[in-house]
Amino acid sequence: MGNITILIVSTIMILLSTDAVLADTSTTIPIYLQSYNGQYVAAENGGGGAVNANRQIAGLWETFTLVDINGGQLSNGDSIRLITNDNIHFVVAENGGGREIKADRTVASMWETFTIRKTDGTNNINDGDKVYIQVYNGDYVVAENGGG
């Protein structure tokens, strides 16, 4: 299992009452995800299709919005969702895990909900921390060959 480094762009607290996707207390955080070998994770075309860990630098397609469903400080074990840069698509683990990761869902449910785990097991997750992303079936997201 390879770890992923989370790079937080900035933090914004939002309060929504009518959006079924985000709870009233959700926290959104613009992030980059970096694979074990330093490649950045990209949602191709900014969302709507494939997800790859093969970028040397982070730009728009490599920017995701992490939704911390319970809000507050992002912590080890929190349930999260990842929204692509187009603000339309969610990242999904097909079949809840065991298949490819894509960014083509417009509604989030179980397969689009992940658990973030800090590699050292301590509580708060901060900029630059190494994390694992766990899918619905308990498997972990992996960039084959470390990315690239």
C-alpha positions in Angstrom: 0.0 0.0 0.0 1.5 3.3 -1.1 0.9 6.5 0.7 -0.3 9.8 -0.7 0.9 13.2 0.4 -1.9 15.7 0.8 -1.0 19.3 -0.1 -3.6 21.8 1.2 -4.1 24.8 -1.0 -6.3 26.7 1.4 -9.1 26.1 3.9 -12.6 27.4 3.5 -15.5 26.7 5.9 -18.9 26.6 4.2 -22.4 26.3 5.5 -25.0 24.9 3.2 -28.6 24.0 4.1 -30.2 22.9 0.8 -27.4 20.9 -0.9 -28.0 17.2 -0.5 -24.3 16.4 -1.2 -22.7 18.5 1.5 -24.0 18.5 5.1 -24.5 21.8 6.9 -21.2 21.4 8.7 -19.0 20.1 5.9 -15.6 21.7 5.4 -14.1 22.0 1.9 -10.4 22.1 1.3 -8.8 22.7 -2.1 -6.0 20.1 -2.3 -3.4 18.4 -4.5 -2.7 14.7 -4.1 0.8 13.5 -4.7 1.7 9.8 -5.2 4.6 8.0 -3.5 7.0 8.8 -6.4 6.1 12.5 -6.4 3.7 12.5 -9.4 0.5 14.5 -8.9 -2.9 13.0 -9.3 -5.0 14.5 -12.1 -8.7 14.2 -13.1 -8.3 14.2 -16.9 -10.0 17.2 -18.5 -10.7 18.6 -15.1 -13.3 15.9 -14.4 -15.7 13.6 -16.2 -13.4 10.6 -16.8 -10.1 9.0 -15.9 -7.9 9.7 -12.9 -4.2 9.3 -13.2 -1.1 9.9 -11.1 1.3 11.0 -13.8 1.8 14.8 -13.6 5.1 16.5 -12.8 3.5 19.7 -11.6 0.1 20.5 -10.1 -2.3 22.7 -12.1 -6.1 23.0 -12.5 -6.7 19.3 -13.4 -4.6 18.3 -10.4 -6.7 20.4 -8.0 -9.5 18.7 -6.1 -11.9 19.9 -3.4 -11.8 17.6 -0.4 -15.1 17.6 1.4 -14.7 16.7 5.1 -18.2 15.4 5.6 -18.3 15.9 9.4 -16.7 19.3 9.2 -14.2 20.9 11.5 -10.5 19.9 11.5 -9.6 17.2 9.0 -8.7 14.2 11.1 -7.5 10.6 10.8 -10.6 8.4 10.0 -12.8 11.2 8.6 -15.2 10.4 5.8 -14.4 12.5 2.7 -15.5 13.1 -0.8 -13.3 14.5 -3.7 -14.7 16.9 -6.2 -12.9 17.6 -9.4 -11.8 21.1 -10.6 -14.9 21.4 -12.9 -17.0 21.4 -9.6 -19.3 18.9 -11.3 -17.8 15.5 -10.8 -17.0 13.3 -7.8 -14.1 10.8 -7.6 -15.4 7.2 -7.5 -14.0 3.8 -6.6 -15.8 1.6 -9.1 -17.8 -1.2 -7.3 -16.8 0.4 -4.0 -13.2 -0.8 -4.6 -11.2 -3.4 -6.4 -11.5 -1.6 -9.7 -10.4 1.7 -11.3 -10.7 5.1 -9.7 -12.5 7.6 -12.0 -14.0 11.1 -11.7 -17.3 10.8 -13.6 -20.1 10.9 -11.0 -22.3 13.9 -10.6 -24.0 12.5 -7.4 -22.1 11.2 -4.4 -23.1 8.1 -2.6 -21.2 5.2 -0.9 -18.7 4.5 -3.7 -17.8 8.3 -3.8 -17.2 8.4 -0.1 -13.7 7.6 1.2 -12.0 7.4 4.6 -8.8 9.4 5.0 -6.1 7.7 7.2 -3.0 9.4 8.4 0.0 7.1 7.9 1.4 7.7 11.4 -2.0 7.3 13.0 -2.1 10.6 14.8 -5.2 12.7 14.7 -5.1 16.0 12.8 -4.2 16.0 9.1 -2.3 19.0 7.9 -0.5 20.3 4.8 2.2 17.9 3.7 1.0 15.0 5.8 1.2 11.5 4.2 -2.2 9.8 4.1 -3.9 6.7 2.8 -7.3 6.9 1.2 -9.6 3.9 2.0 -12.5 3.0 -0.3 -15.9 1.7 0.6 -15.0 -2.0 0.6 -11.9 -1.4 2.9 -9.3 -1.5 0.2 -6.9 1.5 -0.3 -6.4 3.7 -3.3 -3.1 2.9 -5.0 -1.1 4.5 -7.8 0.3 1.5 -9.7 4.1 1.5 -9.6 3.9 4.6 -7.4 2.5 6.7 -10.2 3.8 7.9 -13.5 
